[in-house]
């Protein structure tokens, strides 16, 4: 079914760099939202996931058959543990669904 991937990152975060590199290696496109440049967006994300402020965090946005938007939010140590697990979730949700 596919969808859009929004990745919340920080320039100084080595895990963010690793995730972006792995996404690129897997030919998965994403919208990089540096939380220093888009703090208001990240604040809304943090509130939605119950206060988890860790990065890299991501959101998968899909449109259903009727044109309705649906989003799924993922924060490290809450929804996934380790970059590899995060990448597998992204692959499953974007490629296999």
C-alpha positions in Angstrom: 0.0 0.0 0.0 2.9 2.4 0.7 2.9 5.7 2.5 5.1 8.6 3.6 7.8 8.4 6.2 8.5 11.4 8.4 11.7 11.0 10.4 12.4 13.3 13.4 16.2 13.7 13.9 18.9 15.9 15.4 22.2 16.8 13.6 24.2 15.7 16.6 22.5 12.3 17.0 24.6 9.4 15.8 21.6 7.1 15.9 19.7 9.5 13.6 22.6 9.4 11.1 22.7 5.6 11.2 18.9 5.4 10.6 19.1 7.9 7.7 22.0 5.9 6.2 20.1 2.6 6.5 17.0 4.1 5.0 19.0 5.4 2.1 20.8 2.0 1.6 17.3 0.3 1.5 16.0 2.9 -1.0 13.3 4.1 1.4 12.5 7.8 0.9 11.8 9.9 4.0 11.1 13.5 5.0 13.8 14.5 7.5 12.5 16.9 10.2 15.4 18.2 12.3 13.8 18.9 15.7 15.9 22.0 16.1 14.4 23.4 13.0 10.8 22.1 13.6 10.4 22.1 17.3 6.6 22.7 17.2 6.0 19.6 15.1 8.2 17.5 17.4 6.4 18.8 20.4 3.1 17.6 19.0 4.7 14.2 18.2 6.1 13.9 21.8 2.7 14.8 23.2 1.0 12.2 21.0 3.4 9.4 22.1 3.1 10.2 25.8 6.2 12.2 26.4 9.0 10.2 24.8 11.5 12.8 23.5 14.1 10.4 22.0 15.2 10.5 18.4 15.2 9.1 15.9 11.4 9.0 16.0 9.2 8.5 13.1 5.7 8.8 11.7 4.2 6.8 8.9 1.4 8.5 7.1 -1.0 6.5 4.8 -4.1 7.2 2.9 -6.8 4.5 2.8 -9.1 3.6 -0.1 -11.5 6.3 0.8 -8.8 9.0 0.9 -8.7 9.3 4.7 -5.3 10.0 6.3 -4.0 7.7 9.0 -0.7 8.0 10.9 1.3 5.7 13.1 3.8 7.1 15.5 7.0 5.3 16.6 9.5 6.4 19.3 12.7 4.6 20.3 12.6 2.6 23.6 8.8 2.8 23.5 7.8 1.3 20.1 11.2 -0.2 18.9 14.6 -1.0 20.4 17.5 -0.4 18.2 17.9 1.1 14.7 17.6 -2.4 13.0 14.2 -3.0 14.6 13.0 0.5 13.6 14.1 -0.1 10.0 12.2 -3.4 10.0 9.0 -1.7 11.2 9.4 0.9 8.4 9.9 -1.8 5.8 6.9 -3.8 6.9 4.6 -0.7 7.1 5.7 1.0 3.9 6.6 -1.9 1.6 4.6 -5.0 2.8 1.3 -3.4 3.9 
